[in-house]
Amino acid sequence: MQRSEQAELVVVGGGVAGLAAALAAASETDVLVLSSGPVFSSNSFHAQGGVAAAIGADDSPSLHADDTHRAGRGICRPGAVRTLTEEAPARIADLVDLGVAFDEGLGREGGHSRRRVVHAGGAETGKAIARTLAERAHAHPRITISEGEPVVDLRVADGRCVGVVTPRRSVAARATVLATGGYAALWERTTNPPGALGQGIDLAYCAGAALADLEFVQFHPTALVDDGFLLSEALRGEGALLVDDDGSRFTDELAPRDVVTRAIAERGRARLDLRGIERERFPGLIATLERAGYDPAAEPIPVAPAAHYTVGGIVTDLDGRSTVPGLYAAGECACTGVHGANRLASNSLLECLVFGRRAGLAAVREPSLRATSGVRPRTRPEVTVTPALRHALWEDAGVIRSAEGLERLARSRALLPRLVAESALARRESRGGHFRSDFPTEDEEFAGHVVLEFDREPRLERWS
Ligand SMILES: Cc1cc2nc3c(=O)[nH]c(=O)nc-3n(C[C@H](O)[C@H](O)[C@H](O)COP(=O)(O)OP(=O)(O)OC[C@H]3O[C@@H](n4cnc5c(N)ncnc54)[C@H](O)[C@@H]3O)c2cc1C
């Protein structure tokens, strides 16, 4: 029989958001971190470019906020953007205090009107941050980390989340923070590691939580054609050019990602010319290209778009509260509305740091648990991700979508792909990371968030 245990706070996921939540909460309570993968190799380790924060002399949180709203195509939640951009400098200072060694100077990335991206090891920012947080969490006397232990169910009693279930045990807790990452690995071409399948989002939905913005998927324009290896936007920030097979430029390299992505998708692929930049600033990237058989000093590198970041997820307030009491979410699995229809580059690690910390601090305020037996959620999520399913997502809910493909995908047996299709069908316009060939322009009628809840029709909400 499965073991039954009690914890104060359970954090599900060991990426930057989960660790930021755990470290914040551990100043007040004991925290159990459950992670299906090792905390030293989450998706967060793959982040290259950096973290955006208005710390330059010519910058301010309000300029950072303006750029975030512009990228989000008018539907970013204003309160979330204000919180993100105003707290950013303090969260960078926290990381420096914890020992993260950032490089000299600030980087510039697409959609930013200022140089404001802090980075480490050239393009190894995620690794530098996630490793430091993981080391601190491991050393913390009030944090227990269990790796290789996926959460397979949430315990829900009287409409409240009262803990989690894993294959090993059932853990009762007064609050649960989901920080399980996004779902970009559901697409055939992706920059994400294979585990980014959105399991936490499935679990939250089945427990009754509202989801939103699932149709907004950021396709990164420049992934290596062979395997989806990401060629960071920082390269274009430093002057790398996008050219066609004849060597001619065809787009503004620093335009928002969705614009650059569609410009490449219309051609099928493109080449990234790194010959004119200081390549020694990106030692890890250049070494990977050389190992793949390319010579970046001599030839432009073939690139094509790949699914990279998922904007949508579990609806939360600015302190990580989902619509189910006791259940919190932070990081890429959450949807605060901060990214609107498209994420501004380097705002996602920042989101994990700002809203992960806020979720951890709020979750410890939940009331103690009364005795409860725990009730099962209404259904259990199905996650059978086959190559055929990933191909279907690429074909039917890829860079350019239409009703025909989306209706096909909406008949899928897999839960999250079906919900992505339902959201994309409900948004009969094109905006940010969602482009429909049958509705190719923005329509003011849809200037809001498509919200999905179990057994209810999709609805459009406007958030302040
Ligand atoms: C190649 C690449 C480059 C990027 N570059 C940048 C960048 O330069 N700047 C930027 O801001 N962002 C960047 N991003 C995006 C950013 O890395 C992610 O948005 C962010 O790291 C997500 O962090 P997270 O903590 O929410 O989730 P993750 O880091 O994905 O962690 C999720 C955790 O949850 C665990 N988990 C999942 N399901 C379960 C379950 N059922 N039970 C238990 N545990 C579970 C996983 O094992 C993992 O520990 C990049 C992403 C990629 C892929």
The ligand as an SDF file (V2000), in Angstrom:
LIG
                    3D

 53 58  0  0  0  0  0  0  0  0999 V2000
   17.0620   26.4000  -25.2980 C   0  0  0  0  0  0  0  0  0  0  0  0
   16.3460   27.3720  -24.4170 C   0  0  0  0  0  0  0  0  0  0  0  0
   16.8580   28.6500  -24.2320 C   0  0  0  0  0  0  0  0  0  0  0  0
   16.1930   29.5830  -23.4200 C   0  0  0  0  0  0  0  0  0  0  0  0
   16.7520   30.8190  -23.2150 N   0  0  0  0  0  0  0  0  0  0  0  0
   16.1470   31.6850  -22.3600 C   0  0  0  0  0  0  0  0  0  0  0  0
   16.7490   32.9430  -22.0430 C   0  0  0  0  0  0  0  0  0  0  0  0
   17.8310   33.2670  -22.5240 O   0  0  0  0  0  0  0  0  0  0  0  0
   16.1040   33.7740  -21.1910 N   0  0  0  0  0  0  0  0  0  0  0  0
   14.9010   33.4540  -20.6210 C   0  0  0  0  0  0  0  0  0  0  0  0
   14.3570   34.2510  -19.8600 O   0  0  0  0  0  0  0  0  0  0  0  0
   14.3210   32.2500  -20.8900 N   0  0  0  0  0  0  0  0  0  0  0  0
   14.9070   31.3750  -21.7330 C   0  0  0  0  0  0  0  0  0  0  0  0
   14.3200   30.1560  -21.9970 N   0  0  0  0  0  0  0  0  0  0  0  0
   13.0500   29.8230  -21.3160 C   0  0  0  0  0  0  0  0  0  0  0  0
   13.3210   29.4560  -19.8550 C   0  0  0  0  0  0  0  0  0  0  0  0
   14.4630   28.6380  -19.7840 O   0  0  0  0  0  0  0  0  0  0  0  0
   12.1340   28.7250  -19.2580 C   0  0  0  0  0  0  0  0  0  0  0  0
   10.9510   29.4520  -19.4660 O   0  0  0  0  0  0  0  0  0  0  0  0
   12.3170   28.5570  -17.7460 C   0  0  0  0  0  0  0  0  0  0  0  0
   13.5780   28.0130  -17.4580 O   0  0  0  0  0  0  0  0  0  0  0  0
   11.2260   27.6760  -17.1780 C   0  0  0  0  0  0  0  0  0  0  0  0
   11.5470   27.4130  -15.8510 O   0  0  0  0  0  0  0  0  0  0  0  0
   10.5310   26.6380  -14.9080 P   0  0  0  0  0  0  0  0  0  0  0  0
   11.1600   26.6120  -13.5510 O   0  0  0  0  0  0  0  0  0  0  0  0
    9.1750   27.1950  -15.0470 O   0  0  0  0  0  0  0  0  0  0  0  0
   10.4790   25.1610  -15.5060 O   0  0  0  0  0  0  0  0  0  0  0  0
   11.6260   24.1060  -15.8830 P   0  0  0  0  0  0  0  0  0  0  0  0
   12.9870   24.6770  -15.7960 O   0  0  0  0  0  0  0  0  0  0  0  0
   11.1660   23.4870  -17.1430 O   0  0  0  0  0  0  0  0  0  0  0  0
   11.5140   23.0590  -14.7240 O   0  0  0  0  0  0  0  0  0  0  0  0
   10.3920   22.2130  -14.6190 C   0  0  0  0  0  0  0  0  0  0  0  0
   10.6550   21.2290  -13.4980 C   0  0  0  0  0  0  0  0  0  0  0  0
    9.4810   20.5020  -13.2260 O   0  0  0  0  0  0  0  0  0  0  0  0
    9.7820   19.1090  -13.1630 C   0  0  0  0  0  0  0  0  0  0  0  0
    8.5330   18.4110  -13.4860 N   0  0  0  0  0  0  0  0  0  0  0  0
    7.7940   18.4660  -14.6200 C   0  0  0  0  0  0  0  0  0  0  0  0
    6.6800   17.7090  -14.4880 N   0  0  0  0  0  0  0  0  0  0  0  0
    6.7190   17.1910  -13.2320 C   0  0  0  0  0  0  0  0  0  0  0  0
    5.8500   16.3290  -12.4820 C   0  0  0  0  0  0  0  0  0  0  0  0
    4.6940   15.8520  -12.9970 N   0  0  0  0  0  0  0  0  0  0  0  0
    6.2180   15.9960  -11.2280 N   0  0  0  0  0  0  0  0  0  0  0  0
    7.3690   16.4550  -10.6850 C   0  0  0  0  0  0  0  0  0  0  0  0
    8.2280   17.2660  -11.3430 N   0  0  0  0  0  0  0  0  0  0  0  0
    7.8860   17.6260  -12.5950 C   0  0  0  0  0  0  0  0  0  0  0  0
   10.9320   18.9380  -14.1300 C   0  0  0  0  0  0  0  0  0  0  0  0
   11.6570   17.7630  -13.8530 O   0  0  0  0  0  0  0  0  0  0  0  0
   11.7330   20.2070  -13.8140 C   0  0  0  0  0  0  0  0  0  0  0  0
   12.5180   20.0280  -12.6520 O   0  0  0  0  0  0  0  0  0  0  0  0
   14.9700   29.2200  -22.7900 C   0  0  0  0  0  0  0  0  0  0  0  0
   14.4560   27.9290  -22.9810 C   0  0  0  0  0  0  0  0  0  0  0  0
   15.1250   27.0130  -23.7750 C   0  0  0  0  0  0  0  0  0  0  0  0
   14.5530   25.6420  -23.9580 C   0  0  0  0  0  0  0  0  0  0  0  0
  1  2  1  0
  2  3  1  0
  2 52  2  0
  3  4  2  0
  4  5  1  0
  4 50  1  0
  5  6  2  0
  6  7  1  0
  6 13  1  0
  7  8  2  0
  7  9  1  0
  9 10  1  0
 10 11  2  0
 10 12  1  0
 12 13  2  0
 13 14  1  0
 14 15  1  0
 14 50  1  0
 15 16  1  0
 16 17  1  0
 16 18  1  0
 18 19  1  0
 18 20  1  0
 20 21  1  0
 20 22  1  0
 22 23  1  0
 23 24  1  0
 24 25  2  0
 24 26  1  0
 24 27  1  0
 27 28  1  0
 28 29  2  0
 28 30  1  0
 28 31  1  0
 31 32  1  0
 32 33  1  0
 33 34  1  0
 33 48  1  0
 34 35  1  0
 35 36  1  0
 35 46  1  0
 36 37  1  0
 36 45  1  0
 37 38  2  0
 38 39  1  0
 39 40  1  0
 39 45  2  0
 40 41  1  0
 40 42  2  0
 42 43  1  0
 43 44  2  0
 44 45  1  0
 46 47  1  0
 46 48  1  0
 48 49  1  0
 50 51  2  0
 51 52  1  0
 52 53  1  0
M  END
$$$$
